Amino acid sequence: MRTKTKPPLPSKQYTRDSQWIVRHYGKLSLEYPNKWVAVHKGRVVAVADDLGAARAAAQERTGSSDMPIQFVDDGTIIF
């Protein structure tokens, strides 16, 4: 019988940065419409047209892979 393994919980920093994105989403959608935005320690550290490029740039700039990367819709793509 297989045992169920739960995925690890996100770090506290990841959770804080995710909440930061929610609080600042309106401003982000004006500054970075229809872009992937990576946030680390309450700062936008990378912006790109595709997820892979945003992830790579964010990891290069911060040395970390533990950060939320969110697609910021300006309202024309996601209804």
C-alpha positions as CSV (number, residue, x, y, z in Angstrom):
1,M,0.0,0.0,0.0
2,R,1.3,3.4,-0.9
3,T,1.6,6.1,1.8
4,K,0.4,9.5,0.9
5,T,3.0,12.2,1.1
6,K,2.0,15.7,1.6
7,P,3.8,18.4,-0.4
8,P,6.0,20.7,1.8
9,L,4.4,23.9,3.1
10,P,5.6,27.1,1.5
11,S,8.2,29.1,3.5
12,K,7.1,32.1,5.6
13,Q,8.9,34.4,3.1
14,Y,7.1,32.8,0.2
15,T,3.7,33.3,2.0
16,R,4.6,37.0,2.9
17,D,5.5,37.7,-0.8
18,S,2.4,36.0,-2.0
19,Q,0.3,38.2,0.3
20,W,2.3,41.3,-0.9
21,I,1.3,40.4,-4.5
22,V,-2.3,40.3,-3.5
23,R,-2.1,43.7,-1.7
24,H,-0.3,45.4,-4.6
25,Y,-2.0,43.6,-7.5
26,G,-3.8,46.8,-8.8
27,K,-0.5,48.7,-9.0
28,L,1.3,45.7,-10.5
29,S,-1.4,45.4,-13.2
30,L,-0.8,49.0,-14.2
31,E,3.0,48.8,-14.2
32,Y,3.4,45.2,-15.6
33,P,0.2,44.4,-17.6
34,N,0.1,40.8,-18.9
35,K,3.6,40.0,-17.6
36,W,5.0,37.4,-15.2
37,V,6.2,39.1,-12.1
38,A,8.6,37.6,-9.5
39,V,8.6,39.0,-6.0
40,H,11.2,38.4,-3.4
41,K,11.3,40.0,0.1
42,G,8.6,42.5,-0.9
43,R,10.3,43.7,-4.1
44,V,9.7,43.0,-7.8
45,V,12.9,41.2,-8.8
46,A,12.0,40.1,-12.3
47,V,9.4,40.8,-15.0
48,A,9.1,38.8,-18.3
49,D,6.7,37.8,-21.0
50,D,7.0,34.1,-20.1
51,L,7.3,32.2,-16.8
52,G,10.6,30.5,-17.6
53,A,12.3,33.8,-18.3
54,A,10.9,35.4,-15.2
55,R,12.0,32.4,-13.1
56,A,15.5,32.4,-14.5
57,A,16.0,36.1,-14.1
58,A,14.7,36.1,-10.5
59,Q,16.9,33.2,-9.5
60,E,20.0,34.9,-11.1
61,R,19.3,38.2,-9.3
62,T,18.5,36.7,-5.9
63,G,20.2,33.4,-5.7
64,S,16.9,31.9,-4.5
65,S,14.2,29.8,-6.1
66,D,11.8,30.3,-3.2
67,M,9.5,33.1,-4.4
68,P,6.1,33.5,-6.0
69,I,5.9,34.3,-9.7
70,Q,2.5,35.6,-10.7
71,F,1.0,36.4,-14.1
72,V,-0.4,39.9,-13.7
73,D,-3.4,40.2,-16.0
74,D,-4.6,43.7,-17.0
75,G,-8.2,42.4,-17.3
76,T,-8.2,41.7,-21.0
77,I,-7.0,38.1,-20.8
78,I,-8.6,36.6,-17.6
79,F,-12.3,37.5,-17.1
